[in-house]
Amino acid sequence: MRIDYQTEGTCSTRIEVEVEDGIVKDVRYTGGCNGNLQGISALVKGMPVSEVIARLEGIRCGSKPTSCPDQLCKALRTVKA
């Protein structure tokens, strides 16, 4: 399953996620802090969706109420719904 998620409240504007059998296969961000987002993408590749959500949900970026990792969790929750 491919998810194309438009982010809210972050420097990145979009996340493309591929999930197969509950496992994250690929993550691509548009915009944001390129190096950090490449790192997040590499770290979550191969992880179960539920584990990514458990580890990253609720992370904030500075004074913002969300972050790019948190927005990834919101995108992944559309798979679990």
N, C-alpha and C positions, 0 to 999 in steps of 0.2 A: 504494500500500500504506500502510495506517495501522498505526502501532506504538503500543501503550499500554504503557509501561515503568515498573515500580515501581522507584524508585531505592533505593540502599543507601548509608548513610554520609554523606548530605548533608542540608541543611536543606530542600531541595525533596523532595517525596515521590513525584512522578510526572512523567513526560514523555510528551507525546503528540506524535508525529512523523508527518508525511505525506511519503512519498517516491514520486516518479514517474520511471520510467526512469533510476534512479540519481541523481536530483537531489532535494535537500531542498526541499520546497515550503512546509512550515510546521512550526514547533516551538512547543509550549505547555508551560510548566512549571506545576506546582501547588506552591505554597509557595516558600520560598527568598527571595533578595534580588530583589525585583520589578524594579527598574531595571536591574540587571546582567543578569538573565535575559532581559529584553526586548531588551537590546542584543545579547546572544549570538544570540538567535532571529533578529533582523533581519540580523545579519552573515552567518549561515550560510544564510539563505534564498537559493535559486538556486545554491548550491554543490554540486558532486558529493559524494556520500557519502564517497568515498575521500579527498577533500581535507579535509573536515571532520575525519575521523579522523586524518589525518596532522598536522593543525595542533593539535588539541585533546586528543588522547589522552595520558594520563599527567599532566595538570595536577592539582596538589594544592591543597587549600584549607587553609592554615595547616598544622597538624600532622596533619590527616586524610590518609589514604592515597588519597583520591579527591576529586572536586569535581563541581559540576554540569556543566561542560563534559566532563569525563571520563565521567560517567554518560551523557551524550548519545552519546558514542562507543560505549559498551557497548550502548545501544539500537540504534544504527545498525549495529553488527556483527551484530545478529540479521537484518538485511536481507541482508548480504553472505554469511551462512552458507549 
